[in-house]
Amino acid sequence: MRGNVPRAYNGVMEEGVGQPVSGAARQAGKRWLMAGGIVLLGVLLSAGVVLKRVSTHTATLLPAAVSQKAQGFTAYFYAKAIPEGYRLDTAHISTDAGVIIMPLTKPEYPTIVLTEQALPDNADQLGLQDNGQKVAGTLAPATINDVEGRLVGVMIVRETKTLILLNAPGNGNRADMAALLQGLRPVR
């Protein structure tokens, strides 16, 4: 006995016995199925756009209010953690004449001041990296220089027109400075 067992007519399931699906009902079902597919496609495409936007955005520890002060250049900072145990002293972040000034502190070590600014047009004539020790593994050419008893890390990012300086007392740690230069990523 078949009773209320679903049967198939031309691939369309129906409930009951001897009640074939009408052509109009079948067409309506196809339209709903197609509309559902279009909606699903739209949702998937939207999700793809959102995922693409999220994946190209660099997560950062830099407060948004600070990165927004970068006028005419791209701000750089650390994505997940500041290398070598340093932390950003958010109470003493400042800007002056288009320069973002950010102190990086570490217990029992001298403060390293990270500054970022638009790359000057005459950067090549300034000789900022002429006598420095080159640092490998950075996003752009970087050096560590001894300047008037201070340790100065310099990274020049021509593509984003950014000049980055790390400034520490002469007794600053070169390995820490190299790690800080290597860890910098653009904030977008």
N, C-alpha and C positions, 0 to 999 in steps of 0.2 A: 504494500500500500504506500502510495507516495504522499498523500496528505499535504501539509504546508512546507514541503521541502523545496528550497530554491531550485529553479531550473534555469538553464541558459538558452536564449534565443539569439543567434548571431553574436555571441560573445557578451550579451547584456544580461545580467542576472535579474530575476524578478521574484517577488514573493507570491506565493499562492499557486493554484493549479489552473491551467487553462486561461490565464489572463495575460496575453502577450502585451508587451510594452508598445504603446502607440508610436508612430513615426514622429509626431510633434513632441512627445515626452522624451523620446530618444534625442532629438535635436536640441531640446532645452538642456538635457543632461550634458550633451557635448559642449554647449556654450558655457555652462557653468564650469565644466572641467577645464576648458580653454581659459576662461577668465581667472580661475584659480591658479592655473599654471602661469599666466602673465603676472598675477600678483606675487606669486612665489618667486618668479624670476626677478621682479622689481626689488623684492626684499633681499634676495641674494646679492644683486648688484649693489644695492645700498650698503649692505654689510661689507662687501668687498671694498667700496670706496672708503668707508670708515676705517677698516683694517689697514688699508694702504696709508691713510692719513696718520693713523696711530703709529705705524711702523716707520714712517719717515721722520716722525717727531722724536727728537732726542730728549729723553727724560733727563732731568737735571736737578741738582740740589740747590741751584741758584734761585732765589726768590724771583717770581715773575716781575715784581716791581723794579728789581735791579736790572734784569735783562732788557726791560723796556726802555731803559735810559741809554741804551746803545744807539746813538744817532750817527748814521753814516758808516756803520761797521757792524759786524756780527759779534755778539758776546760769546765767550767760550767759558765752559766750566766743566765740572765732573759729573758724569752720569749717575753713578751709583754710590761711590764713596770717594772722599778726597784721599789720595794716596798717602801712605806712610803715617797714618793716624792723625793727620791734621784736621782741623775743623774750621769752618767759616765763622768768624766773629761778626755775627749779623748786627750787633749793637754799634759797630764802628764802620760799617759800609758807608761810603760817601761818594759823591761825584763832584768834580770841580773842572770847569772849562772843558766839558766833553770827555773827561777821563773818569772811568769807573775805578774806584779804589776799594780793594777788599782784603782785609787782614786775615791771614791763615795762621792759626795758633796750634801749638802742640806742647803739652806739659814738658817743662825743663828744656825747651828748645827756644831759640829766638824766633820771634814772629817774622813770617815771610809776608811781604805785601805784594799782592797780585794787582796789577793795574792793566786796564785794557782801554784802548782808544783807537780812533780812526788812524790809519796808516798815513803819515805825512807824505806829501808829494815828493819831498826831498829825502826820503828815507835812505836811498842809495848813497847819498853824499854824507849822511850822518855817520856811517861806519859802525853801526850798532853791533854788527857781528864780525867785524874784521879780525879781532884778536882772540876770539872766544874758542872754547873747547866745544866741538860739535856734539850734539845729542842725537843719537839714533832713536828710531821708533816714535817720532812725533808726526803730527799731521802736516807740518810745514817745517822749513828750515829753522832749527833752534840751536842756540849756543848758551854756554855758561861762561860768563866773563868776570874777571877781577877788575873792578872799577873803583879807584880811590878807596881801597880798603873794604869794599863791599863786594858781595857776590851777587851778580845780576844775570838772571836767565832771560833770554830774549827769543821770542818766536814771532816771525813775520809771516802772516797769512795773506798773500797777495790777492788770492781769489775773492776773499771777503773783505779786503781792505782793512785788516785788523793788525794792530801792533800790541803784543802782549809782553809785559815785563814782570818778572819775579825779582823782588829786591830783598836781600837779607844781609845782616851784618857779616863781616868778614869771617866770623867763626861759624857761619851757616854750613849745613851739610850738603855737599855737592850731590850725593846720591839721592837725597830727598828732593833737591831741586830738579834733578833729571827726571825723577818719577812724577813730580808735579807737572813738568812740561809734557811728558808722554801721556798723561791722563786727560789732558784738556780735549774737550769735544765741543762742537758748535751748539749753541742754544738756539733753537728755531721756534 
